[in-house]
Amino acid sequence: MSPNSASASEDAEWWKKTTVYHIYPRSFFDSNGDGIGDIPGIIEKLDYIHYLGYETIWISPFTESPQKDFGYDVSDYCSVSSHYGDMALFEKLLQEVHARGMKLVFDLVLNHTSNEHAWFKESASSRDNPKADWYIWRNGKGRKGTTPPNNWRAMAGNKAWTYYPERKQFNYTAFLPFQPDLNYDNPEVKDAMFDIARFWLNKGVDGFRLDIISAIYEDPELRDNPLSFRLAPSDKSLSIFFQHLKHNFLHEKSFEFAAELRNVVDEFDSPRRILIGESHGDEGLINRFCYDKGRNGLNAIFLFKAVSTPFKAPNYRDMLMRFEEHFPEPLMPTLVFANHDRTRVISRMGGSVEKAKLLALFQFTCRGIPFTYFGDEIGIPRVRIPLRHGKDAIAMQHKWVPQFLVDRSAEILNRDECRTPMLWNEEANAGFCHVSSQPWLPVAENFREINVERQMAEPDSLLNFYRKVIRLRNETRALNAGRLEIAHEFCTRKMLAYYRIAGDDKYLVLLNMSKYRLKVPLDNNVLLSTHTQGEAAQLQPFEGRVMVAAHH
Ligand code: GLC
């Protein structure tokens, strides 16, 4: 072994210990007064993210796009949209991120382009142009061929097929009708998209977040999807409007694709680049994106089960056990509670800062990569925006859903509600944009109470708790790289308990997930608590603690 190999292998594993801060660029910080966030705005706020202790930043798409899905409809992959800046500014951002010892993860939308992408315009223009087979086109059924080829629905709820009179054919979309799926059975498409990945890797990005990687391939025989009893998708089942999306998602070949992409990324090994995929579905199946048939694929896959698991000790214990079962070393689970598609953490916690702290303690002390969404560290709430005012394309296509049903639901249908601007201070527009500008979405009404400036000054704020727990994780090998054992002896209906262990160092994490006071089961040396006041022998309601169990 050469003297350097230990540290080199250590470095290759950086992603296992990392912490991720997810930025929705439109909503983070507007530097030029147009009411939408931008790249110079992110550069200006890098010190803030660094101060919180995060290592990795994942930024939602900022390439050229008609912005119908705010960047997830890409019209030019190797560009920077003028909404956000230009390539030179992106390079500056990357340099500034790296100068702080941090990493940057690029959001890569491989599954589909915008229907305004030049490739698609060409492909849609006739049946015999050079790009004719770059997307998924099929003849319709019926005498006139105007009935869709099968019954597939898209993940956004709409029908998956759109008729194009120019080709007298149907076009397939796994998501919204303006996001046509690329045809990965065509080797030219795969080569073109892998070259796009190389373009950004050459720029120096540290990895990719892969948008709906579960949708890359679909059944070539186009078999009809079976019926389901479910109306809305859950984190267990890919079903929507009474249909199980069996044949258009999670196809065998999508797992093989993950391994091919791994090879592309491994061409760039210093420093090691990473792949994190977005997929719904059972952990026992989607772990195949990471390791399948003896081949390495993605480094990690989002586990959305955490989003919907009830905030109760037995449910969290079962979830942890599943994650450990399906993502044992050298695999690594992810810990995801929110993103730009889901409701805000504090709102799911009923507005309770206490619970939000406890959730953060869990997220940063468990075995797994924590992904947090900008603003959840201060508790930005879900901002109610009626469907009829929605700028989000999903909201627009669900305008017919009665508003009272949406209001009752814990989850959002109008994704604007979790994309409202960051709250920086108590000035007008919460410091997100100039006082005389119009922010693209309303700022949360309670921004005078909830904002970064204020929480930085309050020692017991949610923000300062994030800082403390992230710092503890960064400094403690057992927490960022150790193994996890559930402390079954202390787990009850009210309490979740687990150990983190590295060598002779052993820590016990106790989470009182109830509104009752609980006796602490052993003498302890507390490293961190969600509560600054209380008694050593008792856990306050919703208090969590990290304690030294053994230390050498
Ligand atoms: C993913 C993104 C979502 C986007 C969709 C289509 O689910 O998280 O925001 O609309 O893919 O690209």
Residues whose N, C-alpha, C, O or C-beta is under 5 A from the ligand:
A	BS01	GLC	D69 Y72 F175 D211 I212 D341
